[in-house]
Amino acid sequence: MAQFINFNGDILPAQQPLFTTSNRAFRYGDGLFESVRMIKGELKFLPFHAERLQQGMKLLMFSNYKTFTADFLNEQVHQLAKSNKIFDNARIRIAIFREGEGLYTPETNKGSFVIEMQKMDESAYETNKKGVIIDLFNGVRKNYNQLSGIKTSNCLPYVLAAIQKQQTGVDDVILLNDEGYLVEGISSNLFLVKNGEFYTPALTEGCVAGVMRRVMLEMALQTGLKMHEVKIKPQALRDADEIFLTNATQGIRWVVGYQEKRFFNSYSKMLTDMLNRF
């Protein structure tokens, strides 16, 4: 872990305490976050991250959401990178929380931010060498609502899904909604390939509006690949020719197995190559 963090523009030691127990993110999950990949000093797809962050802050009624432009985030991250002497490859986490105390009714709607970074060795998105084993999450369901598309600080469904993953020895589990349709992985969007066409749960199924998901759809538009945003039943996992998971920091992770079914990764490799040129 890096030595320093950025707290509201001030560079502080990473181990320095920042909050008391009255912090609203701690008490109520009153905030949201973005995870960004730095490759060769560039914050990949930063305009997409900034757009989603601002939309989320506006939805959560933060008064200063307009501050968090791509230029502002770029400046703040690179200020931190300089202090940490990390100039090439890193994983960045930008967390926003509502200032002040109060019970459910806040004292203010201004947002504070904390930026952390962790150095990475890889200077490009890479296909995972070992395929991912997945299963279905049999716990709490995740449904569509105004908040389902943003990355809020309330992550309990994902925590419970990760516990099931840990207890059952798989690499990831897929969350469902109340209708029993596929939604997403623990920290990733889901894609299936069938007969050369790509399928991903629609945002109206309850999944996060992932930045890498958006990149996949943008690449498809530019290259003529057929991608469909649809309702997907769990049975489709067995019928798929290929499955992969996407997020902004890891890129594309190919799935080798769902229960007893096994898959290859030719499309995942192709898309990873395209992603590094996009």
Sequence and secondary structure as in RCSB ss.txt:
>XXXX:A:sequence
MAQFINFNGDILPAQQPLFTTSNRAFRYGDGLFESVRMIKGELKFLPFHAERLQQGMKLLMFSNYKTFTADFLNE
QVHQLAKSNKIFDNARIRIAIFREGEGLYTPETNKGSFVIEMQKMDESAYETNKKGVIIDLFNGVRKNYNQLSGI
KTSNCLPYVLAAIQKQQTGVDDVILLNDEGYLVEGISSNLFLVKNGEFYTPALTEGCVAGVMRRVMLEMALQTGL
KMHEVKIKPQALRDADEIFLTNATQGIRWVVGYQEKRFFNSYSKMLTDMLNRF
>XXXX:A:secstr
  SEEEETTEEEETTS    TT HHHHH  EEEEEEEEETTEETTHHHHHHHHHHHHHHTT TTGGG  HHHHHH
HHHHHHHHHT  S EEEEEEEEE S BSSSBS   EEEEEEEEE S SS    SS EEEEE  S     STTTTS
 BS  HHHHHHHHHHHHHT SEEEEE TTS EEE SSSEEEEEETTEEEEE GGGT    HHHHHHHHHHHHHT 
 EEEE   THHHHH SEEEEEETTTEEEEEEEETTEE   HHHHHHHHHHHH 
